[in-house]
Structures are given as structure tokens and as C-alpha cells.
Amino acid sequence: MKKLLMVIAAAAFLYSCGGNTQKNQEEQASVDEFSEIAKNVKDGHNAKNSLDYKGVYVGKIPTASGEGMIVSITLEDSTYTKKTEYVGKESGNIEEKGIYTWNVEGNTVILDGIKDAPNQYFVGENTLTQLDMEGKKITGDMADLYILKK
């Protein structure tokens, strides 16, 4: 009799464990479906109208030669000031001023007037991420070095 009860208890335990796996898979599927739907919903929110993006952003950006450069970008209502200081060099500091515009999606500012250097920055929560010359995110091990912080 005890053996029969043990077998029934073991079977019930195994059955309940199997049910949780299926339930977890169903929950994950519904989360994945929701995420896919959320990507396709256009609710009008973007960095331009949802974030407090105005302010001063600073970071040390790598350079092809040398120790890098300290970049400071100040965004105001529609104008910017970009200061570049090359680390370890006394001369060559640059200050550029102008207006900026937004891309169509409202998530990237474009610094007008800058031609020979990257001029597009993805706007995040208290960050500006420098994009490459084609306006694409920089990837790889050094990607985090292209983020300016407020």
C-alpha cells in the first residue's frame, strides 16, 4: 500500500513539473508576441518629444592616433556648441557652433555645418551616442567609448 501511494505521489509530482514547463513556454511566447507588437506600434513618442535632452554632454572619444579627444556638446533649443580637445596636445582645440536638426524618427540629432567628422548623435536618456559617418551605430568592443554623458 505504501509503495502504491509513493508511486502516485511521484507521478503527481512529475506531472506538476511538466505543466510548469509548458506554462513557462506559453508565458514566454506571449511576452515575445507582445514585444513584436510593441515594436510595430507607433505612438508618437520619441527622444525629441519625450526626453529632457537639452544640456551638456561630455565624453572621451577614441582617435586613430593619440590618446583620444574630450568632446563636449551643448544642446539648447535649436543650437549646439561642440568643443573638441585633443588629449596630450596643447593646440588643436576646436569649438564649433550651429543649429541642429532631428532625423525623421526623432531619435537622432544632426549637427549642421560639420562635414569632415561624424555629425549625428543618437539621443538616449542622459546620453548622446556618436554615430558613424553614415549615421549608423558603432558596434564592437569599443562601442561604449562613443557615448557622451550628461
C-alpha positions in Angstrom: 0.0 0.0 0.0 2.8 2.4 0.9 4.5 1.6 -2.4 1.3 2.5 -4.3 1.0 5.8 -2.5 4.6 6.6 -3.3 4.2 5.8 -7.0 1.0 8.0 -7.1 2.8 10.9 -5.3 5.8 10.6 -7.6 3.6 10.6 -10.7 1.7 13.6 -9.4 4.9 15.4 -8.7 6.3 14.7 -12.2 3.0 15.8 -13.8 3.0 19.1 -12.0 6.6 19.8 -13.0 5.8 19.1 -16.7 2.9 21.5 -16.5 5.1 24.4 -15.3 7.4 23.9 -18.3 4.5 24.3 -20.7 3.1 27.2 -18.8 6.6 29.0 -18.8 6.8 28.4 -22.6 3.4 29.9 -23.1 4.2 32.9 -20.9 7.5 33.4 -22.9 5.6 33.1 -26.2 3.1 35.8 -25.1 5.9 38.1 -23.9 7.7 37.6 -27.3 4.4 38.3 -29.2 3.8 41.5 -27.1 7.4 42.7 -27.8 6.9 42.2 -31.5 3.6 44.1 -31.4 5.2 46.9 -29.4 7.9 47.3 -32.0 5.3 48.0 -34.7 3.1 50.4 -32.7 3.8 54.0 -33.5 2.6 56.0 -30.5 4.3 59.3 -31.4 6.8 59.1 -28.5 10.5 59.6 -29.4 13.6 61.2 -27.9 12.7 64.6 -29.3 9.3 64.9 -27.6 9.8 62.5 -24.6 13.3 63.2 -23.2 14.8 66.1 -21.4 17.7 66.1 -23.9 18.8 69.7 -23.6 22.1 70.2 -21.7 25.8 69.4 -21.8 27.2 66.0 -22.8 30.8 65.1 -22.3 32.9 62.0 -23.1 36.4 60.8 -24.2 36.2 59.6 -27.8 39.0 57.4 -29.2 41.1 58.7 -32.1 43.1 56.9 -34.8 46.3 58.3 -33.3 46.9 59.8 -29.9 45.2 59.4 -26.6 41.7 60.4 -27.8 39.7 63.5 -27.5 37.4 65.1 -25.0 34.2 66.1 -26.7 31.6 68.3 -25.1 28.3 69.0 -26.9 25.8 71.5 -25.5 22.3 71.3 -26.9 20.0 74.2 -26.4 16.6 75.0 -28.1 17.8 74.6 -31.7 21.5 75.4 -31.4 24.6 73.4 -30.4 28.1 74.1 -29.3 30.7 71.4 -29.8 34.1 71.6 -28.2 36.8 69.2 -29.0 40.1 68.9 -27.0 42.7 66.5 -28.1 44.3 64.7 -25.1 48.0 65.3 -24.8 48.1 68.1 -27.3 48.3 71.8 -26.4 47.0 73.0 -29.7 44.2 71.8 -31.9 41.3 72.5 -29.7 38.2 73.2 -31.8 34.9 74.9 -31.0 32.0 74.7 -33.4 28.6 76.3 -33.2 25.5 76.0 -35.3 22.0 74.6 -35.4 20.9 71.0 -35.1 18.0 69.2 -36.7 16.3 65.9 -35.9 16.1 62.8 -38.1 12.6 61.7 -39.3 12.2 59.2 -36.4 13.0 61.9 -33.8 15.8 59.9 -32.1 19.0 61.4 -33.6 20.3 65.0 -33.7 22.3 66.1 -36.8 24.8 68.9 -36.1 24.6 71.1 -39.2 27.8 72.5 -40.6 30.1 69.7 -39.6 31.4 68.0 -42.8 34.6 66.1 -42.1 33.7 64.4 -38.8 30.7 62.5 -37.5 27.8 64.8 -37.0 25.0 62.5 -36.0 24.2 61.6 -32.3 21.6 59.1 -31.1 19.7 60.7 -28.2 19.1 58.5 -25.2 18.2 59.0 -21.5 21.0 61.5 -20.4 23.3 60.3 -23.3 24.3 61.2 -26.8 25.9 58.3 -28.8 28.1 59.3 -31.7 27.1 57.5 -34.9 29.5 56.7 -37.7 29.8 58.8 -40.9 26.8 57.1 -42.4 24.7 57.6 -39.4 24.9 54.0 -38.1 25.6 52.9 -34.5 29.2 52.0 -33.9 29.4 48.3 -32.8 32.1 46.1 -31.3 34.3 46.2 -28.2 34.8 50.0 -28.3 31.1 50.9 -28.9 30.7 52.2 -25.3 33.5 54.7 -25.8 31.4 56.7 -28.2 28.8 57.6 -25.6 28.7 61.2 -24.2 27.0 61.6 -20.8 25.0 64.4 -19.3 
